[in-house]
Amino acid sequence: MAADRGDAGAVEGARIALSTGSLHNWALDRVFELAASAGYDGVELLVDARMESSDAAYLQRLSERWDIPILSVHTPFVPRVEGWSEAPAERVVQAVRLAGAVGASTVVAHLPLRWEIGRIHLSLGRWRFERLLIAPWRSAAGSRYGRWLLEDLPALQERWRVRVALENMPAHRVWGRRMQLHSLASLQALSRFPFVALDTTHWGTWGVEPLQVYRALRQCIAHVHLSDYDGREHRLPGKGHLQLGELLAEMGRDGFRGIVVLEVEPSAIAEAGWSLEQVQCTLAQVRAGVRAMLAPSHSHTDLQAPPDSATRRVA
């Protein structure tokens, strides 16, 4: 049964959180307010370029102001963040320290890069061009990070009593073919970690049902990034073709006691519009649907997407 492992952040029952990355185009204060008014159990803090996303004292004030805890911290995944190392292992250490400061039980980290990569950005007026460049040699930094995850991460988790969940990564299309840019990405490799974050849309990019992955790794899955996939990543649950209802129902029957995080694109939330009332209503309806599916006695397997209208008001 997928359950809380050890006493690093033990919880009673699954908790449902909103990723601040789901509304990264809004101020953190507004995201905390919306998460609280929509009834979420907490938030997952995505560390990004905004300075306040790394300010523990400010984040604690937000948590107290809106009476909603920070349940997990996601390491930054953009290349440069002020005050953060560019070395992936050191970023995990910094995120663990931040989690300890704000009372979060979990840190989510990405897997090591397999290849050296870069990006080309070109723009002229409204014209934009972006292309991922993959070098034909192994990433030395990725190899060092991979060894650190396997050899040194256990001691870090034990010292800080914070669990670090490794997240599966999406497929990248290169000349029309799927390519894995990260190492330690197979089911066998992921099973070597005590805590895994199952990202549903990322498995969708590989043509794999998250339910199959959950069944294979249920003993180490401590965290879920929940979103749908319709050819586009990070859609609202029920707005794609993944069997998320069946996944949540099985997790509920197993007594899953980790964190389920709604992690979607802002545009997915705002399909009905950007008013506070519409966004709050969409978030509340998704939260209620996920909670219902996680109920141990629930047997219905369809997860309905929110309608394209909203009437409830932000508290």
C-alpha positions as a printed NumPy array, in Angstrom:
array([[  0.   ,   0.   ,   0.   ],
       [  1.316,   3.457,  -0.907],
       [  1.515,   5.121,   2.448],
       [  3.553,   7.599,   4.398],
       [  7.106,   6.287,   4.746],
       [  8.852,   6.825,   8.072],
       [  8.33 ,   9.947,  10.141],
       [  9.71 ,  12.457,   7.655],
       [  6.612,  14.608,   7.399],
       [  4.01 ,  12.011,   8.431],
       [  0.428,  12.955,   7.59 ],
       [ -2.986,  11.464,   8.175],
       [ -4.611,  10.759,   4.822],
       [ -3.895,  12.303,   1.435],
       [ -3.735,  16.082,   1.251],
       [ -4.586,  18.115,  -1.837],
       [ -2.398,  21.08 ,  -2.695],
       [ -2.265,  23.76 ,  -5.374],
       [  1.086,  24.391,  -7.035],
       [  1.972,  28.074,  -7.122],
       [  3.329,  27.292, -10.585],
       [ -0.254,  26.723, -11.737],
       [ -0.735,  30.485, -11.483],
       [  2.826,  31.661, -11.941],
       [  1.531,  34.732, -13.785],
       [ -0.059,  36.026, -10.545],
       [  1.511,  37.264,  -7.33 ],
       [  2.12 ,  34.664,  -4.64 ],
       [ -0.221,  36.471,  -2.238],
       [ -3.078,  36.035,  -4.711],
       [ -2.236,  32.355,  -5.29 ],
       [ -2.256,  31.633,  -1.537],
       [ -5.594,  33.458,  -1.264],
       [ -7.133,  31.44 ,  -4.096],
       [ -5.836,  28.129,  -2.746],
       [ -7.34 ,  28.899,   0.663],
       [-10.676,  30.133,  -0.676],
       [-10.979,  27.083,  -2.972],
       [-10.551,  24.731,  -0.005],
       [ -7.105,  23.252,  -0.691],
       [ -5.227,  21.642,   2.18 ],
       [ -2.082,  23.563,   1.297],
       [  0.176,  24.811,  -1.467],
       [  3.243,  23.509,  -3.23 ],
       [  5.739,  26.327,  -3.549],
       [  7.529,  26.408,  -6.899],
       [ 10.736,  28.38 ,  -6.492],
       [ 11.051,  30.658,  -9.504],
       [ 12.556,  33.977, -10.528],
       [ 10.338,  35.93 ,  -8.097],
       [ 12.473,  36.843,  -5.082],
       [  9.564,  36.285,  -2.676],
       [  9.408,  32.603,  -3.659],
       [ 12.696,  32.127,  -1.731],
       [ 11.928,  34.437,   1.195],
       [ 11.066,  32.127,   4.097],
       [  9.863,  34.915,   6.41 ],
       [  7.57 ,  36.361,   3.74 ],
       [  6.236,  32.918,   2.845],
       [  5.437,  32.213,   6.492],
       [  3.496,  35.486,   6.677],
       [  1.488,  34.48 ,   3.6  ],
       [  0.777,  31.097,   5.128],
       [ -0.436,  32.693,   8.359],
       [ -2.396,  35.438,   6.581],
       [ -4.428,  32.997,   4.512],
       [ -4.337,  30.154,   7.053],
       [ -2.951,  27.643,   4.593],
       [  0.288,  25.634,   5.005],
       [  3.114,  25.134,   2.54 ],
       [  3.117,  21.364,   2.178],
       [  5.934,  20.97 ,  -0.346],
       [  8.681,  22.896,  -2.106],
       [  9.657,  22.358,  -5.74 ],
       [ 13.264,  23.098,  -6.638],
       [ 13.706,  25.767,  -9.333],
       [ 14.038,  24.392, -12.821],
       [ 14.847,  27.573, -14.736],
       [ 18.606,  27.917, -15.322],
       [ 19.261,  31.04 , -13.249],
       [ 17.494,  32.055, -10.05 ],
       [ 18.893,  34.848,  -7.917],
       [ 20.503,  33.446,  -4.785],
       [ 20.345,  29.835,  -5.961],
       [ 23.207,  27.667,  -7.127],
       [ 23.188,  26.379, -10.688],
       [ 24.446,  22.994,  -9.43 ],
       [ 21.413,  20.656,  -9.179],
       [ 22.544,  18.901,  -5.981],
       [ 23.101,  22.21 ,  -4.189],
       [ 19.657,  23.367,  -5.34 ],
       [ 18.149,  20.334,  -3.621],
       [ 20.046,  21.204,  -0.433],
       [ 18.807,  24.802,  -0.607],
       [ 15.234,  23.618,  -1.208],
       [ 15.448,  21.257,   1.774],
       [ 16.582,  24.142,   3.969],
       [ 13.74 ,  26.32 ,   2.68 ],
       [ 11.251,  23.494,   3.299],
       [ 12.511,  23.19 ,   6.863],
       [ 12.127,  26.933,   7.385],
       [  8.515,  27.052,   6.152],
       [  7.396,  23.723,   7.651],
       [  7.025,  21.762,   4.41 ],
       [  7.347,  17.982,   4.619],
       [  8.432,  17.327,   1.032],
       [ 10.81 ,  18.635,  -1.613],
       [ 10.256,  17.752,  -5.269],
       [ 13.356,  17.547,  -7.468],
       [ 13.982,  16.716, -11.103],
       [ 16.079,  13.841, -12.381],
       [ 19.624,  14.378, -13.725],
       [ 20.135,  15.54 , -17.281],
       [ 21.534,  12.811, -19.486],
       [ 22.933,  15.018, -22.244],
       [ 24.375,  18.498, -22.42 ],
       [ 21.578,  20.749, -23.65 ],
       [ 21.027,  24.392, -24.471],
       [ 18.416,  26.613, -26.05 ],
       [ 18.38 ,  29.098, -28.912],
       [ 16.043,  32.074, -28.527],
       [ 15.495,  34.429, -31.461],
       [ 12.899,  37.178, -31.782],
       [ 12.038,  39.888, -34.264],
       [  8.939,  41.904, -33.533],
       [  6.145,  39.391, -33.009],
       [  8.177,  36.564, -34.511],
       [  9.639,  34.167, -31.971],
       [ 11.838,  31.134, -32.482],
       [ 13.006,  28.708, -29.806],
       [ 14.836,  25.462, -30.297],
       [ 16.309,  22.956, -27.863],
       [ 19.877,  21.991, -28.678],
       [ 21.139,  18.569, -27.582],
       [ 24.893,  18.022, -27.645],
       [ 26.114,  14.521, -28.611],
       [ 27.953,  13.966, -25.327],
       [ 26.973,  13.042, -21.795],
       [ 26.377,  15.723, -19.198],
       [ 29.181,  15.641, -16.646],
       [ 27.1  ,  17.713, -14.22 ],
       [ 24.195,  15.313, -14.689],
       [ 26.41 ,  12.331, -13.927],
       [ 27.686,  13.958, -10.722],
       [ 24.131,  14.809,  -9.682],
       [ 22.984,  11.244, -10.338],
       [ 25.696,   9.832,  -8.103],
       [ 24.816,  12.37 ,  -5.422],
       [ 21.153,  11.347,  -5.499],
       [ 22.013,   7.695,  -5.015],
       [ 24.855,   8.076,  -2.525],
       [ 24.368,  11.292,  -0.531],
       [ 20.67 ,  12.149,  -0.649],
       [ 19.633,   9.529,   1.97 ],
       [ 21.815,  11.186,   4.631],
       [ 20.397,  14.63 ,   3.775],
       [ 16.832,  13.375,   4.181],
       [ 17.644,  11.714,   7.468],
       [ 19.343,  14.829,   8.84 ],
       [ 16.562,  17.254,   7.896],
       [ 13.578,  14.887,   8.273],
       [ 12.3  ,  16.14 ,   4.929],
       [ 11.59 ,  13.679,   2.145],
       [ 12.9  ,  14.453,  -1.337],
       [ 10.675,  12.997,  -4.068],
       [ 12.223,  12.499,  -7.512],
       [  9.912,  13.435, -10.376],
       [  9.636,  11.546, -13.671],
       [ 10.278,  13.757, -16.685],
       [  8.45 ,  14.229, -20.001],
       [  9.393,  13.07 , -23.461],
       [ 10.978,  15.586, -25.814],
       [ 10.368,  15.365, -29.528],
       [ 13.483,  15.377, -31.699],
       [ 12.803,  15.051, -35.424],
       [  9.42 ,  13.59 , -34.594],
       [ 10.739,  10.93 , -32.209],
       [ 10.439,  10.793, -28.418],
       [ 13.724,  11.278, -26.589],
       [ 14.571,  10.881, -22.909],
       [ 16.802,  13.753, -21.819],
       [ 17.169,  12.513, -18.241],
       [ 18.863,   9.561, -16.592],
       [ 17.472,   7.352, -13.789],
       [ 14.116,   7.623, -15.551],
       [ 13.107,   3.975, -15.951],
       [ 10.723,   2.259, -13.554],
       [ 13.594,   0.122, -12.306],
       [ 15.79 ,   3.163, -11.674],
       [ 13.002,   5.122,  -9.973],
       [ 12.338,   2.191,  -7.655],
       [ 15.802,   2.761,  -6.156],
       [ 14.564,   5.961,  -4.507],
       [ 12.514,   5.813,  -1.289],
       [ 10.291,   8.683,  -2.471],
       [  9.017,   9.286,  -6.004],
       [  6.819,  12.082,  -7.354],
       [  4.476,  10.721, -10.022],
       [  3.765,  13.39 , -12.644],
       [  0.75 ,  12.201, -14.594],
       [  1.06 ,  14.411, -17.659],
       [  4.755,  13.576, -18.013],
       [  3.928,   9.877, -18.23 ],
       [  1.245,  10.812, -20.744],
       [  3.878,  12.24 , -23.085],
       [  5.386,   8.751, -23.24 ],
       [  2.046,   7.12 , -24.018],
       [  2.015,   5.486, -20.573],
       [ -0.99 ,   5.47 , -18.248],
       [ -0.047,   6.831, -14.797],
       [ -2.147,   4.069, -13.228],
       [  0.295,   1.469, -14.598],
       [  3.209,   3.376, -13.077],
       [  1.438,   3.714,  -9.747],
       [  0.859,  -0.024,  -9.602],
       [  4.522,  -0.692, -10.398],
       [  5.921,   1.84 ,  -7.91 ],
       [  3.182,   2.204,  -5.312],
       [  5.539,   1.453,  -2.406],
       [  7.696,   4.498,  -3.144],
       [  5.202,   7.005,  -4.579],
       [  4.825,   9.695,  -1.934],
       [  3.748,  12.612,  -4.106],
       [  1.597,  13.166,  -7.197],
       [  1.582,  16.026,  -9.682],
       [ -1.922,  15.777, -11.1  ],
       [ -2.86 ,  17.053, -14.535],
       [ -4.261,  15.671, -17.778],
       [ -2.762,  15.292, -21.228],
       [ -4.449,  15.811, -24.595],
       [ -1.321,  16.277, -26.704],
       [ -0.691,  19.355, -24.574],
       [  0.807,  18.978, -21.136],
       [ -0.672,  20.053, -17.796],
       [ -4.374,  20.327, -18.639],
       [ -7.113,  20.24 , -16.01 ],
       [ -8.101,  16.755, -14.807],
       [-10.882,  15.52 , -17.06 ],
       [ -9.715,  17.645, -20.004],
       [ -7.496,  14.951, -21.542],
       [ -7.365,  11.217, -22.12 ],
       [ -5.509,   9.955, -19.034],
       [ -7.359,   7.617, -16.656],
       [ -6.98 ,   9.934, -13.681],
       [-10.249,   8.916, -12.061],
       [ -9.145,   5.288, -11.934],
       [ -5.739,   6.325, -10.594],
       [ -7.227,   8.42 ,  -7.775],
       [ -9.797,   5.768,  -6.909],
       [ -7.093,   3.118,  -6.548],
       [ -4.951,   5.477,  -4.489],
       [ -7.935,   6.059,  -2.219],
       [ -8.535,   2.347,  -1.776],
       [ -4.85 ,   1.93 ,  -0.924],
       [ -5.089,   4.595,   1.748],
       [ -2.553,   6.867,   0.038],
       [ -1.182,   9.338,   2.569],
       [  1.035,  11.545,   0.445],
       [  0.332,  14.865,  -1.263],
       [ -1.689,  15.274,  -4.462],
       [ -0.795,  18.549,  -6.178],
       [ -2.805,  20.237,  -8.919],
       [ -0.024,  21.318, -11.272],
       [ -1.406,  22.758, -14.509],
       [ -0.771,  25.572, -16.95 ],
       [ -2.418,  28.888, -16.018],
       [ -4.222,  28.889, -19.376],
       [ -5.876,  25.587, -18.436],
       [ -7.385,  27.117, -15.291],
       [ -8.533,  30.236, -17.106],
       [-10.431,  28.63 , -19.994],
       [-13.604,  30.11 , -18.493],
       [-11.976,  33.514, -17.953],
       [ -9.535,  35.32 , -15.696],
       [-11.918,  36.855, -13.158],
       [-11.196,  35.92 ,  -9.544],
       [-14.639,  34.334,  -9.243],
       [-14.113,  32.134, -12.3  ],
       [-10.63 ,  31.023, -11.298],
       [-11.677,  30.33 ,  -7.702],
       [-14.689,  28.317,  -8.84 ],
       [-12.617,  26.224, -11.256],
       [-10.046,  25.488,  -8.558],
       [-12.736,  24.595,  -6.037],
       [-14.485,  22.221,  -8.425],
       [-11.248,  20.419,  -9.283],
       [-10.367,  20.092,  -5.601],
       [-13.797,  18.686,  -4.783],
       [-13.597,  16.185,  -7.635],
       [-10.154,  14.968,  -6.592],
       [-11.227,  14.648,  -2.961],
       [-14.285,  12.617,  -3.967],
       [-12.184,  10.273,  -6.093],
       [ -9.736,   9.717,  -3.244],
       [-12.512,   8.58 ,  -0.917],
       [-11.784,   4.896,  -0.087],
       [-15.353,   3.824,  -0.878],
       [-15.481,   5.627,  -4.229],
       [-15.846,   3.325,  -7.22 ],
       [-16.849,   5.713, -10.033],
       [-13.915,   6.197, -12.412],
       [-14.839,   9.304, -14.428],
       [-13.228,  12.556, -13.371],
       [-15.366,  15.381, -14.662],
       [-13.683,  18.584, -15.756],
       [-15.133,  21.846, -14.4  ],
       [-17.755,  23.513, -16.602],
       [-16.751,  26.619, -18.535],
       [-18.582,  28.971, -16.207],
       [-18.268,  29.989, -12.599],
       [-20.485,  31.742, -10.093],
       [-18.823,  31.413,  -6.669],
       [-16.926,  34.402,  -5.311],
       [-13.479,  34.626,  -3.803],
       [-13.707,  34.892,  -0.032]])
